[in-house]
Amino acid sequence: MLFAPEPLAPTLDSARRVLKQYYGYDSFRPMQADIIESILGGRDTVVLMPTGGGKSVCFQVPAIVQEGVCVVVSPLIALMKDQVEALKANGVSAAYINSSVGQGEQTSIASDCLNGYLKLLYVSPEKLLSEGFLQFLRRLRISMFAIDEAHCISSWGHDFRPEYTQLKLLREQFPQIPIIALTATADRLTQRDIQQQLRLNEPRVFLSSFDRPNLNLIVRPGQDRVGSIVEFVERHPDEAGIVYCLSRKQCETMAEKLKAKGIRAGHYHAGMTPNQRGAVQEAFLKDDLQAIVATIAFGMGIDKSNVRWVIHYNLPKNIEGYYQEIGRAGRDGAPATAMLFYNFGDVMSLRDMLTKDNPSLTQLNLTKLERMQQFAEAAGCRRKILLNYFGEVLPQDCGNCDICRNPPTTFDGSLLAQKALSAVVRMRERASIGLLIDVLRGMRNQAVLTGGYDQIKTYGAGADLPYLDWYSYIHQMLNDGLLYIAYEEGYALKLTDLGREVLQGQRTLALKKFQPAEKAEKPTRASKKAAAQASKPVDATTALFDKLRQLRKRIADEQNVPPYVIFTDTTLQEMAAERPISRVAMLAISGVGMKKFENYGEVFIKEILAYGGAPNPADAMEADDAEEVEEAPAARPARKKDVGDTHETTLQLHRVGLNVDAIAERRNLSPGTIRAHIETLYAKGFPIRLEEFLTMDEFAEIQTAIGQLGGSPLLRDLFDHLREKYDYFKLRLALHYQKKLRGE
């Protein structure tokens, strides 16, 4: 039975208390507090935030704080179910109504709403707009409407749903109730369309960075896709992932290939019955399946936080869809891989499909496919291309994509760019890519002559280059954020501020020649063995993490919920590193709120104690030293007995000048294990060349962040505050160094 929650003052302070009590986090992620403040002020609000960036918290927290019920419009039954289960696990009263809920249960939920017992009610757009349901809503005290996956309302978007267009009725029927629109994928035009379609009243728009620096972006040639995928999954035996395929037959074939190798895999596509699809999805969410092979019918809004990789067997139709699909990996902020296989045959297949699908949108869809093709063929930083597509400029290359790790040769393309940009301006920013190239090359076709473009100064300025070269360079300019395409204006090219800087000579531009990636080497038996050994848990933290993960799975199976609903992987990793063995210490772990501590805290503490209960390396040092305080001062030099033989071996190799990767290769261990050794050795006072791992500029920035957060911030809070700029290894080293400076 539900009980009405005690009312809270709708302030940012009460929102912070809710965040800690129900979600277990001490501070909001960047931009969340500003969004919540806007919502609490009763403003219509648009939130554009990448998958895993914390969109749900933006409306869930104010819903808990405010009086009344928040009505959440969500397009998928599975998404509603996931979010409601997660809310209930956190102690928040929530429910959903859709076609899967019987009449008796619907009546009970309606009663809870009328009595003020529910804080969030999830509904499908079809259910929301039915006459009987609208009448029911008029009897409720509604705090806000939250429109999730709001890009579905725009015909310019990649996932248009006609039923979403009727949501404009909410403004007509409930003019005083604020509307919150949220999405992870919307370009400039779709963002504007969302506001217009929903009839939002002077909304505040929050555009978070679309950057997901934890995603390793890789594009590989399309040869031997099946063998490459099987080999990749075999090298990541404990990591869940998704393989996206274009056809149902490819899904089934790929799943069978994985199963033949002993991999727990299933397939998912629209040709299966709802029960079959539901069973496969449930098994994947509960970690009973490691891999799911699916068409794009699978996954929108899937809340599974521990997906470690997403592989595209075929080229996606557009960048929005690709970005949303890779966003299902690494939602917890931990490292994840997005791998795309590409060949030109996929482009031809997709062109045929898009031409037949919706003739009225053929040009739009083909233009978006062209941008996707350019991403796959790119010779520059892939993350820059993704962010520029959504109107965001990355000032430097990301360092976490295949191009950045193996950069092609470049040349100064400033003069070429100025010719193209000047022509765009002189053509009054009305020209498409094809027409621009014709003008640059001095063509005399009807479009050029009718527009009078043969009279402009830059006509024929690029006649020395063939069409395909100009095509490549203009797409590089698009990808680098110098230009963008105004789809609603006949696909005209427009200059950005960055483009104007290049045109005026205030900034140079490096251009690259596209060089197709080499076919990946076949792994040898020795390399497979080394990779398998490297993936095994070899340090104490990893071993404890595996124990905690097994415990989580047992509890989840008993309660018939996905494991990540109990605790996320990042929460378990922090437990394994910090080893909390008291109520206070456990509540200090990010992701452990009061309700979850009451339900699971004791059993996880027992598991940590059973494993050994030792604290993290720095605390272990303090415990060891405490026993010898009588015989030696606290600042005594470190001795070999302070560490085991494996740490001693790492230390010796470090002393002779080997870096982490070289030590890992020499010892046949993973680089992560070697970094853990380095951290332990440094914490215990052994001579480590800290400057190899942490510069003084980096330390100063981390130290400033610690001061801004105040007190002794948790690693997760520090990681979020610094926008994931530094990994946990650097953060822990910085904390150890700070202790040494203080003489602690």
Rosetta blueprint (number, residue, H / E / L):
1 M L
2 L L
3 F L
4 A L
5 P L
6 E L
7 P L
8 L L
9 A L
10 P L
11 T L
12 L H
13 D H
14 S H
15 A H
16 R H
17 R H
18 V H
19 L H
20 K H
21 Q H
22 Y H
23 Y H
24 G L
25 Y L
26 D L
27 S L
28 F L
29 R L
30 P L
31 M L
32 Q H
33 A H
34 D H
35 I H
36 I H
37 E H
38 S H
39 I H
40 L H
41 G L
42 G L
43 R L
44 D L
45 T E
46 V E
47 V E
48 L E
49 M L
50 P L
51 T L
52 G L
53 G L
54 G L
55 K H
56 S H
57 V H
58 C H
59 F H
60 Q H
61 V H
62 P H
63 A H
64 I H
65 V H
66 Q L
67 E L
68 G L
69 V E
70 C E
71 V E
72 V E
73 V E
74 S L
75 P L
76 L L
77 I H
78 A H
79 L H
80 M H
81 K H
82 D H
83 Q H
84 V H
85 E H
86 A H
87 L H
88 K H
89 A H
90 N L
91 G L
92 V L
93 S L
94 A E
95 A E
96 Y E
97 I E
98 N L
99 S L
100 S L
101 V L
102 G L
103 Q H
104 G H
105 E H
106 Q H
107 T H
108 S H
109 I H
110 A H
111 S H
112 D H
113 C H
114 L H
115 N L
116 G L
117 Y L
118 L L
119 K L
120 L E
121 L E
122 Y E
123 V E
124 S L
125 P H
126 E H
127 K H
128 L H
129 L L
130 S L
131 E H
132 G H
133 F H
134 L H
135 Q H
136 F H
137 L H
138 R H
139 R L
140 L L
141 R L
142 I E
143 S E
144 M E
145 F E
146 A E
147 I E
148 D L
149 E L
150 A H
151 H H
152 C H
153 I H
154 S L
155 S L
156 W L
157 G L
158 H L
159 D L
160 F L
161 R L
162 P H
163 E H
164 Y H
165 T H
166 Q H
167 L H
168 K H
169 L H
170 L H
171 R H
172 E H
173 Q H
174 F L
175 P L
176 Q L
177 I L
178 P L
179 I E
180 I E
181 A E
182 L E
183 T E
184 A L
185 T L
186 A L
187 D L
188 R H
189 L H
190 T H
191 Q H
192 R H
193 D H
194 I H
195 Q H
196 Q H
197 Q H
198 L L
199 R L
200 L L
201 N L
202 E L
203 P L
204 R E
205 V E
206 F E
207 L E
208 S L
209 S L
210 F L
211 D L
212 R L
213 P L
214 N L
215 L E
216 N E
217 L E
218 I E
219 V E
220 R E
221 P E
222 G L
223 Q L
224 D L
225 R H
226 V H
227 G H
228 S H
229 I H
230 V H
231 E H
232 F H
233 V H
234 E H
235 R L
236 H L
237 P L
238 D L
239 E L
240 A E
241 G E
242 I E
243 V E
244 Y E
245 C L
246 L L
247 S L
248 R H
249 K H
250 Q H
251 C H
252 E H
253 T H
254 M H
255 A H
256 E H
257 K H
258 L H
259 K H
260 A H
261 K L
262 G L
263 I L
264 R L
265 A E
266 G E
267 H E
268 Y E
269 H L
270 A L
271 G L
272 M L
273 T L
274 P H
275 N H
276 Q H
277 R H
278 G H
279 A H
280 V H
281 Q H
282 E H
283 A H
284 F H
285 L H
286 K L
287 D L
288 D L
289 L L
290 Q L
291 A E
292 I E
293 V E
294 A E
295 T L
296 I L
297 A L
298 F L
299 G L
300 M L
301 G L
302 I L
303 D L
304 K L
305 S L
306 N L
307 V E
308 R E
309 W E
310 V E
311 I E
312 H E
313 Y L
314 N L
315 L L
316 P L
317 K L
318 N L
319 I H
320 E H
321 G H
322 Y H
323 Y H
324 Q H
325 E H
326 I H
327 G L
328 R L
329 A L
330 G L
331 R L
332 D L
333 G L
334 A L
335 P L
336 A E
337 T E
338 A E
339 M E
340 L E
341 F E
342 Y E
343 N L
344 F H
345 G H
346 D H
347 V H
348 M H
349 S H
350 L H
351 R H
352 D H
353 M H
354 L H
355 T H
356 K H
357 D H
358 N L
359 P H
360 S H
361 L H
362 T H
363 Q H
364 L H
365 N H
366 L H
367 T H
368 K H
369 L H
370 E H
371 R H
372 M H
373 Q H
374 Q H
375 F H
376 A H
377 E L
378 A L
379 A L
380 G L
381 C L
382 R H
383 R H
384 K H
385 I H
386 L H
387 L H
388 N H
389 Y H
390 F L
391 G L
392 E L
393 V L
394 L L
395 P L
396 Q L
397 D L
398 C L
399 G L
400 N L
401 C E
402 D H
403 I H
404 C H
405 R H
406 N L
407 P L
408 P L
409 T L
410 T E
411 F E
412 D E
413 G L
414 S H
415 L H
416 L H
417 A H
418 Q H
419 K H
420 A H
421 L H
422 S H
423 A H
424 V H
425 V H
426 R H
427 M L
428 R L
429 E L
430 R L
431 A L
432 S L
433 I H
434 G H
435 L H
436 L H
437 I H
438 D H
439 V H
440 L H
441 R L
442 G L
443 M L
444 R L
445 N L
446 Q H
447 A H
448 V H
449 L H
450 T H
451 G L
452 G L
453 Y H
454 D H
455 Q H
456 I L
457 K L
458 T L
459 Y L
460 G L
461 A L
462 G L
463 A L
464 D L
465 L L
466 P L
467 Y H
468 L H
469 D H
470 W H
471 Y H
472 S H
473 Y H
474 I H
475 H H
476 Q H
477 M H
478 L H
479 N H
480 D L
481 G L
482 L L
483 L E
484 Y E
485 I E
486 A E
487 Y H
488 E H
489 E H
490 G L
491 Y L
492 A E
493 L E
494 K E
495 L E
496 T L
497 D H
498 L H
499 G H
500 R H
501 E H
502 V H
503 L H
504 Q L
505 G L
506 Q L
507 R L
508 T L
509 L L
510 A E
511 L E
512 K E
513 K L
514 F L
515 Q L
516 P L
517 A L
518 E L
519 K L
520 A L
521 E L
522 K L
523 P L
524 T L
525 R H
526 A H
527 S H
528 K H
529 K H
530 A H
531 A H
532 A H
533 Q H
534 A H
535 S H
536 K L
537 P L
538 V L
539 D L
540 A H
541 T H
542 T H
543 A H
544 L H
545 F H
546 D H
547 K H
548 L H
549 R H
550 Q H
551 L H
552 R H
553 K H
554 R H
555 I H
556 A H
557 D H
558 E H
559 Q H
560 N L
561 V L
562 P L
563 P H
564 Y H
565 V H
566 I H
567 F L
568 T L
569 D H
570 T H
571 T H
572 L H
573 Q H
574 E H
575 M H
576 A H
577 A H
578 E H
579 R L
580 P L
581 I L
582 S L
583 R H
584 V H
585 A H
586 M H
587 L H
588 A L
589 I L
590 S L
591 G L
592 V L
593 G L
594 M H
595 K H
596 K H
597 F H
598 E H
599 N H
600 Y H
601 G H
602 E H
603 V H
604 F H
605 I H
606 K H
607 E H
608 I H
609 L H
610 A H
611 Y H
612 G L
613 G L
614 A L
615 P L
616 N L
617 P H
618 A H
619 D H
620 A H
621 M H
622 E H
623 A H
624 D H
625 D H
626 A H
627 E L
628 E L
629 V L
630 E L
631 E L
632 A L
633 P L
634 A L
635 A L
636 R L
637 P L
638 A L
639 R L
640 K H
641 K H
642 D H
643 V L
644 G L
645 D H
646 T H
647 H H
648 E H
649 T H
650 T H
651 L H
652 Q H
653 L H
654 H H
655 R H
656 V L
657 G L
658 L L
659 N L
660 V H
661 D H
662 A H
663 I H
664 A H
665 E H
666 R H
667 R H
668 N L
669 L L
670 S L
671 P H
672 G H
673 T H
674 I H
675 R H
676 A H
677 H H
678 I H
679 E H
680 T H
681 L H
682 Y H
683 A H
684 K L
685 G L
686 F L
687 P L
688 I L
689 R L
690 L H
691 E H
692 E H
693 F L
694 L L
695 T L
696 M H
697 D H
698 E H
699 F H
700 A H
701 E H
702 I H
703 Q H
704 T H
705 A H
706 I H
707 G H
708 Q H
709 L H
710 G L
711 G L
712 S L
713 P L
714 L L
715 L H
716 R H
717 D H
718 L H
719 F H
720 D H
721 H H
722 L L
723 R L
724 E L
725 K L
726 Y L
727 D L
728 Y H
729 F H
730 K H
731 L H
732 R H
733 L H
734 A H
735 L H
736 H H
737 Y H
738 Q H
739 K H
740 K H
741 L H
742 R H
743 G L
744 E L
